[in-house]
Amino acid sequence: MKEKLCFVVCFFFLHASFFTLVLSSNVSYDGRSLIIDGQRKLLISASIHYPRSVPAMWPGLVKAAKEGGVDVIETYVFWNGHELSPGNYYFGGRFDLVKFAKIVQQAGMYLILRIGPFVAAEWNYGGVPVWLHYIPGTVFRTYNEPFMYHMQKFTTYIVNLMKNEKLFASQGGPIILSQVENEYGYYESFYGEGGKKYAQWAAKMAVAQNTGVPWIMCQQWDAPDPVIDTCNSFYCDQFKPTSPNRPKIWTENWPGWFKTFGGRDPHRPAEDVAYSVARFFQKGGSVHNYYMYHGGTNFGRTAGGPFITTSYDYDAPIDEYGLPRLPKWGHLKELHKAIKLCESVLLNGKSVNISLGPSVEADVYTDPSGACAAFIANIDDKNDKTVEFRNTSYHLPAWSVSILPDCKNVVFNTAKVTSHVNVVAMIPEKLRQSGKHVKWDVLKENAGIWGKADFVKNGFVDHINTTKDTTDYLWQTTSILVDENEEFLMKGSKPVLLIESKGHALHAFVNQEYQGTGTGNGTHSPFNFTSPVSLSTGKNEIALLSLAVGLPTAGPFYEFVGAGVTSVKIKGLNNGTIDLSSHAWSYKIGVQGEHLQLYQGDGLNNVKWTSSSKPPKGKPLTWYKAIVDAPPGDEPVGLDMLHMGKGLAWLNGEEIGRYWPRISEFKKEDCVQECDYRGKFDPDKCDTGCGEPTQKWYHVPRSWFKPSGNILVFFEEKGGDPTKIRFVRRKVSGACALVAEDYPSVRIHSKGDDKVENNKNTPLAHIACLGETIISAIKFASFGNPSGTCGSYLKGDCHDPNSNMVVEKACLNKKECAIDLTEENFKTNLCPGLSRKLAVEAICR
């Protein structure tokens, strides 16, 4: 009966939260906060970009965000994914914006829709369709008639689509804010008077859409009323809107950073992310958004940059594969709970700032009811501080904020992480067909022009203007005659091929033989390529495969930034150095396999694959195809491409994306072994992966698989070993916790528990397994002064011998557990004078 009653009550409250959004809502604002139906709102928002995951993942991602204490989902709208050519719209598959918005609504959450339609976002061309650049007279993002016409047309189309589906809050939908443009304040001055006029026009155009909800413009310091200007940064506590009548909104707090092929792997510590959020609300913030909360994947050729990786993981609280990243996800969840305990007094009370000594300050909020909340911050990035506040002593680690919802008890400190750590493993699985070794179909392309040249021209063309982003590839070939009297022929030496390019990369071939690859990087696209080459008497063909690796995403006049070869010379001939730059060059857009649609599996008619159980290795310009079974289990899946070179991958015709396990150009000493969270963060502060492959695992959504008969296709540009390709299953294999007895706690027992208790403020060591797994064994447990990190804990000279027994009793054969650091569990007279802690490592099976 209790179970039935619980079900009915839970069902009622679940659907009550949903139906409150079905009724139309009035969204307004003042200088303190957004006001929804007369109620001030303190809102935690999470960026999840719908095309960077797949529809089958959306409900789980939204659910994980809500369980993490998030109220709002935020997304850009990706213009070039929707308007494929002028007036030709697409809203299917990953681009089903309406479906995504309704999933958010069904979860009882709000939605911030950043229409832009310029978005940047490390997305190809900043989200603007490439075709727009080729409409005569068009200049992006300035007072330019063609651009403004198409921008307004698309914005109106999206607004009307949302209105037709009743998705604005004014209609009972989830959308409470919309955004026009994006970070234009950085670039407005480059466009002169046209920039100023454009910014004002964009704001007025947006407001005239009559959505019934406010509009925002991020990093736009001249945003006119009633548009709200907002902040994007690693820290926004000192941000003030340009009008005192606007609330303080943080549209992008970056909990990590993006990655480029050949670059490093950036990480932002959970302690610093939490510090930045706490400081924002301490200083009067009311709407905060994580960019990204789930980064996802740049499927196909959607990654921009150039050189942005296919992974857009972003070190976000939910990882690329959809799993909570712990401890970051858990630490922020506890932060959100602590902040929400202060919501009413933060939004309706008055604040006083009190100095508590050098680099320590308290912001105290009180209201007439007697409610009181305080945020005490130690902004010293090196030294811990002990301060007196209201006749009580408080210890604050360096670079931390303590939250006191009653101005007395600390329920959260940003530097004290009580959340457990997930131990994540990538479990390799050999490619199988009906349980047996796969057979490969192989098709080798020739280096150079296939069929008839698209055109012949003396000199070079711009790569992007030629391909118009229909492909990454542009062939260009010429030939050189070598006289039999050339000295290098008699000496057995080799001339040198010298190539200059403005980006992004190229593969060079001479007489069908691969000579090497030249490439720029994420900070500098131009490059020079130098290689000795074997030339023979008579005619020698030089074939260059120029490559784009994502189009530029932002910057003043970015649409005019080009790419491609600018100079080709051969050094070491009898006549010295020969310049081939003005020779006649033949051009072909794309590679032959693309035109034959080999990525579909069978391709067009008359395509003859060669079958082999042992496919050739190290061969450039090669297509590989295999029929494979779905990997076992239900965990997220990736492809291990470590032993391949560079290319594109597909499953059942779906674009996995660019693969390139390019080794990071940085030396080991350019990365950190351990990151110090203290002090201001920047993208180069806590990098890992120096000297290692930039990206070797590539996400393949489970929903793309059939039970069997899946067609896996690769186009390998420079040569690799397909026999070493593996599926990998992303699995949480264990969990760790390290909690000290002086850590505060808001007593969050599980992801689904909304009740917050402050029972003697006793900390908990919480561990949990994901999916169908349970805690099968305790690998390590020690209460005392253990040292080390997850996977390498060591007992100290102070150790409670009952530690393992206590933890096993609380946790074994359970999905999750919480161990109280209380005298009931552990010896009270252990190690007097020490701050004791509990370290636990559990195995999940």
N, C-alpha and C positions, 0 to 999 in steps of 0.2 A: 504494500500500500504506500509506504514511504517513497519507493522508487517511482511509482506511478504519479504520486503527488508532485515529486521533484520534477518529473518530466513535464507535467502540465504547467507548473510554475515557470520552469526554465523556458518552455515553448512560448508562454505568454510574454515574458520579458524580452526574449529574443525578437519576437515579432512586434512588440511594442516599440522597440528601438528602431525597427525598420519603418513602421508606419508613421513615426514622427517625421520622417523625411518625405513621405508621400504627400503630406499636407504642405501647401505652399508656405514658404518661409520668407520673412522680410529680413534682408541682409543690409545692414548699414554700418557705419563706423563713426568713431570720434577719435580724439587724440590718445585714448587709452587702449582701445581694442576694437575688434569686430563686434557687432551687436546683432545677434540672430534671434528674431522674435522677441526683442526686448531684453534679452539676456546677454551679458558680456561673455565672451568666449576666449579662453586660453587654449590655443590649438597647437598640437604636435602633428607635423605633416611629414610624409615620406614620398620621395620620388621613386616611381616605378614606371618605366617607359614601356608601353604596351608592345611595340614592335621589337623590343630587345628581349622578349621572352615569347612564349606561344600561348594561345588561348587555354590549353589544358593546364598551364601553370598559373594562370591569373587568379583563380579562387584561392589556391594555396598561398600565393604571395601576399594577397590582400589579407588573408586570415592571419598569417605570420606577423604582418605589420600591426594588425589590430591587437593581437596577443602581446606585441611588444609595447603597447601603450600608445599607439598612434591613433589619431582622430581623423586624419585627412590623408588622402592619396593625391599626389601631384604628378602631372605628366605634361610634357610638350605635345603638340600636334605636329606631325612630320609631313610637311607640305609635299615634298618630292616623293613620299611614299603613297600619297593619296591622289595627286593630280599628275598622272603619268605623262600626259600631253595636254595642251590647252583644252579644258572642258571635258577631259576624259578622266573620270574619278574612279578610285578603287578603295573599297573598305572591307575587303575580305581577309581571311586568315589572320596573320599577326597585326594587320592594320584595321581590324574591326573595332574602331573606337567606341561605337555605341555599345557593343557587347561589353567592353572593358568598363565603361562608365556604369552600366547597369549592375555589373558584378560588385563594384564599389558601393553602389546604392543598396544592393541586397545585403551587404555586410553591415549596413547601418552606419556608414562612414560618409564624410564629405569628400568633395573632389575640387581641386584647383586645376583649372584647364589653361595651360599656357599656350595660347594659340599662336603667338608670334606674329606672322608665320616664319620669320627667321628665328632659328633656335640655337645655332652654334652646336653645342652638345657633343663635340667630337664626331658629329654625324656628317656624312658626305655632303659637301657644299653647304654646310650649315642648315640643311633642310630645304633650301630653295631649289626648285627644279632647274636642271641644267638647261632645259629648252628655253627658259626665260632669258638667259644670257644672249641667246642668238636672235631674239626679237630686236630688230633694228632700233638703235637709239637708247637701249635700256642700260641704266646704271643702277645697281642694287643699293637700297637703303639710303636714298637721298630723295630730294624733291624732284622726282623724275616721273613723268606721266605714264610711260609704259609699266614701270615697276609698281607704281601706286595703284594703277588700274587692276593689275593682276593680284596684287596683295589684298586690295579691298574685296575683289571678287571672291577670292578663296576664303578670307576671313568671314565674309557674309555667308558663304556656303556652309562653313562649319557652324556658325552661330545658328543658322536656320535648321541645320540638321539636328543640333542639340534642342532647339525649340520644338521641332516636330516630334521629338521623342520625349518632350517634357522633362528635360534633364537639368535645367537651371533651377536653383532653389526657389526662385519666384514662382515656379510652376510645380513645386513639390519634388524637384530633383535634387541631386547631391551637389551640383556645382555652386560654390559660394563665392568664388573669385575667378576672374579671367585675366590673362595677361596679353598685352600687345607689345610687339618688338621684344628685344632682349639685349641687355647690357650695351645699349647704344651710346650711353654717356661716355664710354671709353673712346668712341670713334667719331662722335658728332662733329668735333672741331675740324677733323680732316676734310669734311665736306663743306666747310664754310657756311654761308648763309643758307645754302640748300639743306644742310644738315639740321639747322635750327627749325626751318620751316617744315621739314619732313617729320621731326619728332612731334611738333605741335599738331600737324595734320593727322599722324597716326593715332594720337590720343583722342582727338575729336572724332575721328572715324570710328574708333572702337566704342566710345560712349554713345554715339548715335545708333549703335546696334540695338539699344534698348533691351538688354538682357535681364534687367532687374537685379543684377548683382554688381558690386564694384569691380573696377578694372585696376590693374597694377602695372607698373613699368619698373623693372629692376635696373639698378645702377643708372637711373635717369634723373639727373639732378635738376632738370627744368620741367619735370612732368607737371602739366597744368591741372588744376582742380577740374573735376573731382577724382582724377586718377591718383593713386597712392604710389609714391616712389618707395622702393624696397632695397634691401642690402643683399649682396652676394660676396662672401669672403670666408676665410677660415675663422674669423672672429668679427662679430657685429655688435658687441656690447656697447661700444662707443658711438654707434650709428644713430643719427637723428634724422627723421624725415624732414623734408624742406618746409613743411607746414606743421605747426603745433596741433593742427586739427586732424592730423593723420596718425594712425597707429604705427607702432614700430614693428615691421614685418621683415623677417629674414627668409628670403626665398631660396638661398643656396648656402647651406653649411656643408662643406665638403669633408665627409668622414674618411676620405682616402683621396686617391687621385688616379687618373688614367695612365695607361702604359703605351709605349710605342715599341715597334719592332726594332731591336737593337738597343733599347733603353734598359732602365732599371725597373724594379718592382716596388712601387711606393706603398708605404704603410703609415697610417696615422693611429697612434695609440688610443685605446678606448678612454683612458684617463683624460687625455687632452680634448677629445671630442666632448666628453661629459663636462669638462671645465668650461668649454666655450658656450655650451648650451646653458649651463647654470648661470654663467655671467650675463648672458643675454636676458634671461628672465629676471635676474637680480637687478638689472638696470632698466626695467620697464618694458621689455619685449612681450609681445602677446601672441604672435604667430611665428612658428619656427618650422622650417622645412629642411630635411636631410637630402642633399643631392650628392650621391644617390643613397637610397635605402636598400634598393636592389638594382645593381648596375646592369646585369644581364649580359647579352651577347650581341655583337655586331654581325648578324648573319649576312651571308652573301657578300656584297660589296658596299654595304651601308657604312662601314667605318670611314671616317674622314681623316683629317689631320693636315698633311698626309702622315702615313706610317702608324696610325692608331691600330692597335692590335685587334684581332677578332674578339678576344675577351674584353668585356667592359665591366669586369668584376668590381673595380673601384674600391676594393677593400671595404665594401659596404656591409652594414649589419646583416643583410641576407646575401649569401654569396651567389656567384654566377649561376650555380646549379639549383638554387632555390632553398638551400639549407641555412638555418640561422648560423651566423658566424659568432661563435662564443670564444671569449667573454664579451665581445663588443655588443652584440644584440642584448644579452642579459643585463649588462651594466647600464645600458641606456634605458632598458625597461624599468629598472629600479629607480633610475633618475626621474623618469616620467611620472612614476608613482609618487615620488617625493614632491615633485613640483605640483602635481595635481592636488596634493594635500593642502597646498597654499593658495589654490586658484582663487577662491572668493576674496580673500583679503588682498591678494596681489592686484586684482582687477578693480576692486571697489574701495580699497583703503588708501591711506596716504603714507608716503615713505619718507624716512629720514636717513641720511647717510652719516655714519659715525666712524671716525678714525680710531682704530684700536692699536695704533703703533705703526712703525715703518712698514709699508707694503701690505698692511692688513686693514681691511675696512668691512663694516657691516652695513647693509641696507635693511632697515627695519620697516615693515609694513604693519599698520594698525588700522582698525575701523571702529566706529562707535559702539559696536556690539561687544568690544573687548577682545576680539580676535587679534592675534599677533603672529607674524611669521618673519623670520630673519634669514638672510644669506650672509655668511661670513666668508670673505675671500682673502686668501694669502696669495698675492700676485708676485711674490718673490720667487724667482725661478731656480733658486739654489737651496734656500734655507727653510727648514721647518720653523714654525712659530707657535708659541703658547701664549694665549691672550686671555684677559678677563672681560667677560661680557655679562652684564646683569648679575654681578657677584658670583659668577661661575667661571671656572677655568676651562678653556677649550684648546686642544692641540690640533693644529692644522699642518699637514704636510706641505712642502713647497708646491706652488702652482696648483692650488686646490680650493674648492668651495665646499663649505659645510652648509646643509640645509636644515633649518630648525622650524618646522611648521607651527610650533607653539612658543617660539622664542626661548625654548629651554632645552628640549631634547634633540640631539643630532640624529636624524634618520638616514642621512646619506652624506658621504664625502666623495667627491669626484675622483680622488686619488686612491681610494680604498675599494678595490674590485672584489666583490664577494661572489660574482657570477662564476660558474664553472667554465672550464675550457673544453671544447670538443677536440677529440683526437680524430682527425680525418685521414682516411687512407684511400688511395686510388688503386682499386683491385684490378689487375690486368686479366683480360679474357682474350684468348686467341680467337681470330675470326674463324667461324665455322659455317659450313653449309650442310644442313640436315645432319648435324653432329659430326661431320667429317671435315678434313682440311679443305679449304676453299681452292677452287681453280680460278685462275686469273685470265681475263681476256685483255689483250694488249693491242694498242694501235699507236704506231710511231709516226710523228709528223716530220716532214722535211724542214730544214732550217731555211727560212726565206719565203719568198712569194709563192703561194700556192694558187693554182688557177691563173687568172689574169690579174695583173696589177690594177688596183683601184685608180691610180694615177701615177704619172712620172713628173718629177720636178727637179730643176737644178737647185740644189741647196736643201735646207731643212725646213720642216713645218713644225708648228707647235703641236705637241702631242694631244693636249686636251681639246683644242679647237678642231682637231682632225677627227678624233674618236667620239667627241661629244659625250663621253662617259658611257657609250654603249658597250664598252669592253675595257679591260685593263691594258690591252695589247695593241701595239702598232709595229708592224714589220717595216723595215726600210733597208734596201739592198742597193749595192753598186758593185762594180768590178774594177780590177786593176790588172794591167798587163805587165808581166815581169820578163825582162829580157834575159836570155841565157847567159849574158856576160856580167850579170850582177855579181859583185864581189862576194856578197854574203852566201851565194850558192856554192862558191868554190871553197870558202872558209868553213862552211858548215855552221855559220852563225845565224841568228834570227833577227829580222827587223822587229820594230816595236810599234804596236798599235796604240795610238794616243787618242782618247775620246774625251770630250768635255760635254757635260749635260747639265741642264738646269733642273733636272729631277725627272722621275723619282728614282728609277733604277733601270738597268738594262742587262740583257744577256748578249754576249758577242760570239759570233760564229764566223769562221773562215773556212771556206770550202767544206761546209756542212759539219765541221768539227767545232765543238764547244770550247771557247777560249777563256771563259770566266764571266763573272758578274760584277758590275759596278753599281753602287747604291749610295744615296744620301742617307739622312737619318731624320729623326723627329724634330730636331732643332735646326737642321740645315739640309735642304733638299738638293742643292747642286752638288755635283761630284765630278771627279776626274777618274778615268779608267785607263790603266796602262798595262799592257801585256805583250810579251814576246809572241810572235806568231810565225807559223810555218807557211811560207809561200813557195810556190813551185813555178817553173818556167811556163809562160803563157798566161792564160786568163785565170784570175783568182777572184772568187766571189766573197764579198764581205756582207754579212747579213746581221743586222742589229734588231733585236726584239726589245723595243722600248716599253717600259712598264709604268703604269700609274699604280700607286698604293694608297688610294683614297684622295679625294679632292680637298682643297683647303676649306676650312670650316668657319673662319672668322678673319677679321682684320679690315682695315680700310681698303676699299676697292679690291677685295680678295678675289673677285670673279675674274680679274684680269691677270692674276698670277698664273704663269704658264708652266710648261714642263716639256722635256724632250731634249734630244741631241742638238748641240749647237756647233760642234767642231769635230772633225775626224781627220787625223793625220797618220802617216806611216813614216817612221824614222829609221834610218840605217840603209838607205838605198844609195846607189852610185851618185844620184843627183841630190843627196842629202835627205831632207824631209819633204815628202809630198803631201800637199793639202788636198784632201778629197771633198772638202766641205761644199765646194761649188760644182761638183760633178753632178751628173744626172742620177737621181735616186728614185728607185721604184718603191711605191708604198702599198701596203695592204692592211686594212683595218681588221683586227682580230686574228685569232688562230683558226685553223681549218675545223678543228673539233667543235668549236663553238657554233660555227655555221652549220655543221652536221648535227648539232644538238646531241652530242654524245653524252652530255650530262643527264639526258632523259633515260639513259640506259642503252636502248637499242639504237637510238639516233634515227636519222632518216634512212630511207632505202639505200641498198647497195653499199652499206658500210661493212667492211670485212675485218672483223677482229681476229687476232691470232690467240688461240687458247693454249694455256700452259699451266702446269702445277708449279713450275719454277720460273716466274717471270724475270725478265732481264733487270739487272740492278744498275744504278748509276747512269741511266740513259736519259738525256734531256728530251724535252718536247714529247713526252710519252703519256698516253691516256691508259689508265688502268680501270678495270671493271671487275667486280666480284659480287656473286650472290651470297648473302650472309643471313644467318639467323639472328634474331634479337638476342642481346646478352641476357643471361638469367637474372632473376630477381626483379625488384621494383625500384632499385636505387637510380638516381640520375646517372646518365651515361656520357662519356666523352670518348674521343679518339686520341690515342697516343701517336703523334706524328714525329717523334724525335728523330727517326732515321730517314725522314724524307727531306727534300730540299726546300722547294718553294712551289706553291701552286694554289689550286682551288679544289674544293671537295663538295660532293653532293650525296645525299641519301634519298632514294626514291624520288629524285627530281627536286628535292628541297635543298636550298643552298646552305650548306654548313658555313662556308666562308673561306676567306684566304687563310692558308696555313703557311707558316714560315718559322721554323724553330731556330731563328737567327740568334747567334750568340751575342749576348750583351757586350757592347763595346767598352764597358767600364771595367776597371781592374778591381780585384777583390778588396783592396783597401778603400775603394770608393763607396763601399757598402758598410753596413753596421752589423755587428754580431748581436748587440742588444741595444734597444732604443730607449733613450731617456725621455720620458714623456714631458719633463719639465721644460718650460720655455716655449716661445712661439714656434709653431709648426710651419714648415714649408715643404714643398713636394720632394726636396732632395734630402730631408733631414733623416729619415728612417728607412732608407732603401735597402732592399735585399736583391739577390739574383745577379750580382756582378760576375761577369765571366761565364754565365750560364745561359741556356736557351731562354729567349724571351718568353715564348709560349710553346709548350709541347703538347698540352691537352686542349682539345677543342670540343665544346659542348654539342652534343647531339640529342635533342629533346626526345624523351621516351615516346611521346605521342606520334613521332614520325615513323616509328617502327611498325611493321606488320609482324605477326608471329614468326613468319618465315618468308623466304623469297624476297628479301630486301636487296635493292640494287645500290651498291656503293661504288661511286665513281670518283676518280682523282685525275686531275691534269697536273702532271709534274713538269715543271719548267726546266730545272737544272740537273736533276738526277737524284734518285734516292733508292731505298730498298723497301718495296711494298710488303715483302714477306715478314717484316718486323713491325708492321702496323698492328696495333692492338686496340680493342675496346677497353675502356676502364670504367669501373663502377665506383662512384663517389659514395663512400660509406663511412659513417661515424662508428669507429671501432672502439672508442673508449671516451672517458671523460675524467677530468682532473679538477680539483678544487684546492685552493690555498687561502685560508681565512684566519685572520688573527683575532684574538678575543677582544681587542679594543676597536674592532670594526663596528660601525653602526649597522642597523638593519631595519628595513621597513617590513620585514617578515613576509616576503613574497614566497609562497610555498611551491607554486606551480605556474605554468604558463597560462592556465585557464582560470586562476583564482583571482578575482577582483577585490577580495577582502584584504585590507592592510591592517596589520596589528603591530603595535609597538610594545610587546610584552617584555618589560625590563630591558628593552633594547639589546637583547642578546643576539649575537650574530649566528648565522646558519652557514654551514658548508653544504651546498646544494649540488648534486650531480644528477644527470639524466641521460638516457639513451634515446635515440630517434627511431622512428619507424616501428617495426615489429620486434626490435631487439630489446633485451633486458640486461640488467647488471648481473653478469654471470660470475664475476670474480673480482676480488679486491687485490690489485697488484701491489699497492703500497698504502700504508696508513700510519701516520705518526702525529701524535699531539705532543708538543714540546717546542723544540727549536729546529725543525727540519730545514734543510736548505735545498737549493736547486730549483728547477722548473719542471713543468709537465713532461714526463718521460724520463726525467733524470733526478727525481727527488732522492735525497739522502737523509738518513736519521742523524740528528744532532746528539750532543752529549746529554741533552735533556729529552727524555722520551717516556711517554706513558705506555707501559707494556700491554695495557688493555686496549690500545688504540684500534688494533685490527678487529678485535672481537666486537667493540662498540659499533664500528662502521659496518661490519658484516651483518650484525643484527638489524641495523637500520636499513640496509640497502640491498642485500643479496636477493636475487630473483625478482626484483622490482624494476619497473620502468624508470622511476625516479625516486629520489629520497632526499631528505634534509637532516643533517646532523647538528644538533644543538651543542654549542660550545659552553655547556653548563656544568655545574658541579655534580649534577646527577649522572653525567656521562664520564667525566674525566676527573682525575685527582686534583683537589683544590690546593694541596700543599706542594705541588710539583714546581720545582725551579723558582723559588721565591725571588721576586725582583725582576724577572724576565717577562716580556710581553710574549705570551705563548700563542702558538698557532697550530692549526690542523692542516696537514697536507694529505690528500687522498688521490689515488689514481685507480680508476675502475676500468674493467674490460666489458664491452657491450657485445652480446651475441644473440 
